[in-house]
């Protein structure tokens, strides 16, 4: 589809992969609403990349509804959402608790599901729309100390496949992108971006994949794509 004059919502858009996807959409002349929990950071990033910010938490259904109402009221259209908001929790299986599971699933699974549920109502009426789920290669294969995080990404992958089957008759494209390790603020307590390393992935590679998948003519779509560093060692 043409990104010119399109309108997108990017969750977790104030840093890392979400910020770069938003930035690349804007460079392609889209209007982008970024969301996140840190209002001051949202303001700063929105000014930096020329985005619109809306303070919203994907674990709060009322805030999700308010986000969509604001976007549709202000711009009169919505062409796609990027479900990027995500958190991690890692450790040995004997340290797993219900509360730790709930915390991650509230964002990575329930947040993405409720964002998509709200978007689907609008997209079905329009008979078009794009839903991009930023998952992880952890949705393909588990790893040591990854019980909670991998479970959340396996769940997201399952939901992506369900939505693809359900929404294709309405010309709605559901695309899952699986980044391998990307050096961002993800997993850091202070939320400071990690220093880039020559052989590690950056948000640029993931944004590149998302933008090119969205630019494909609407008659086709990429159900799933994984991005690995060529030689990270």
N, C-alpha and C positions, 0 to 999 in steps of 0.2 A: 504494500500500500504506500501511497505518498504520505510522508510525514509532515509536509508543509501544511500549516494551519491545523494540524491535529492536536488533540488535547489528551494528556496522559497524567495519571497519578502514579507516583513512585513512593512506596513505603520504605522507611529506613533510608530516606534520601539525603540525609545530612552528612554522610561520610561513606568512604569506601566504594563498594560496587554500586550502591544506589545512587550516590552522588555523581559518579562518572556516567552511569546510564542516563541520568537526568541531564547532565551536561551535554552528552552527545545527541540526545533528542533535541535539545534546544539549538545546538549547532545545525541541526537539520530542520530548523524553523518550526519545531513543535512548541506548544505551550505546555509547561510542566508544573504540576502541583506536587511539591515534596512534603512528606509528612515525617514525623518522628516524635520522640518523647521530650527531647531537649529543645525547648522553645528558642532560647537564645542562640543555640548553634544553628537551628533552622533559619533564623533571621539572617545570620551571618552568611551562611552558604547560599541562601536564596539571592542575596545581594551579589555575591561573588559570581554566580553562574547565570544570573538573570532569570531565576525561577520564581514561582509563587510559592509561599509556604503556608501550610495550615497545620497547626499544632493538634495532633491526634495520635492516640495510642490504639494499635490494632487489637489490644486485649479488651477494649471497651466498645461495646456494640453501639451505644448512643453516639460516641465520637465517630465511629465508622459511618453511621447514617448522616451525621452532620457534615462530614467530609464530602460525601457524595452530593448532598443537597447544595452545599456551597459551590462545588465545582460546576454542577449542572446549572445552577442559578446564575453564576458569574459568566460562564462561557457558552452556555446553551448547547453543549455537546460534550461527549466523552468518547474517545476512540480506543482507549486501552488502559490497563492497569499493569504495574510491575510489582508483583508480590516479592519484595526484597527483604523486608524486615525479618530479622532472625537473631537468635541468641544461641549460645552453646553452653554445655555443661558436660564435663569430662571427668572420668574417674573409674576406679575398679567397681565391678558389679556388686561387691558386698557393701558398697557405700551408697547404692541407689536408694532413694526414698520416693514416696508418692509426691511429696511437695516439690522435689527437684524435677520430677517428670512433669508435673502440672505446669511449673514455671516455664519450661521450654516449649511444651505443647501449646500453651496459651498463645505464644507468639508464632512459632514456626508452623503449627498445624491449624489451630482454631482461628488465629488471625487471618491466615491466608484463605481459609475456607469461608469466613464471614465476609471478607473483602470481595471474594469471587461471587458469593451468593448475592450480594448487593449489586455488583456490576452486571451479573447475568440478567437481572430484571430489566435493566436499561438496554443491554445489548440485544436481548431477544426482541424487544420492541423495534429496535433499529435494524435488525437482521444483519448485524455486523459487530465486530469488536475483537480486541486482542487481549489475551491474558497471558502474561509471562511470569512463570514461577521460577525464582532463583533458588535452586535446590543445592545439591552438592554431589560430588562423586561418592560421598558417604551414603547416598541413596541407592548406590549400585552394589556396594560391598561394605560390610561392617569392618571395624578395626578395634584394636585393643583400647580399652577404656572409653569406647564410643557408644555404649549401650543407649544412653538417653538421646544424644544428638543424632546418631544414625537412625534410631527408631523414628524420630521426628521427620527425618528426610525420606525414609522409606514410606512413611505415611503420606508425605507430600507427593511423592512420585505416584503412589496409588491413586490419590485424588486427581492428579493431573490426567492420568489415563481415563478415569471415570468421566471427567469433564470433557475430554476430547470426544469421547463417544456420544455424550449427551448433547453437546453444544454445536457439533459440526453441522447438523441440519439447519442451524440458524446462521451459518456463515461466520461463526465465532471460532477464532483460532486460539488454541491453548498450547503454549510452547514452554517446555521445561529446559532450563539451562543448568548444567551441573559443573560448577567450577571445582577444580582441584584446589590445592592450597594457594590462597591469594593473600598477599601481605597487606592487611588493612588493620583497622582498630579492633576488628572482631576478636573476641577472646581476651582482650586486655582490660584490666580493671579500671585504668585511668582513661580509656577510650581514646588514647593517642595513637595516631597512625604509625604503623611500623615502618622502619626504614626500608626502602626498596633494595632488592638484591638482584644482581644481573641475571641469575638463572631462575628466579621465582616469578610466578605470574603476578601481574598487577591488575587493578580494576579496568585498565584500558582494553585488555584482551577480552574480558567478559562483555564489556559494553559494545565492543566491535561485533561480537557474535549476535547480541540482542538487536542492535540496529540493523544489521544485514538480514536477520530473520524477519524483522518487521517490514523491511523494504520489499520483500518478495511479493509478487503479485498476489492479490487476495484469492486467486483460484487454487493456490497451494500453501502449505505450511510445513514447518519442521517440528515434528512432535517432541523431539528430545535431542539435545546435543551436549556432549561432555567436552570440557576444555582442560587439558593437562599441560604442564610445563614440558618442553621437549626433553630437557636434561637437567633436572633440578639439583643434581648432586655435585 
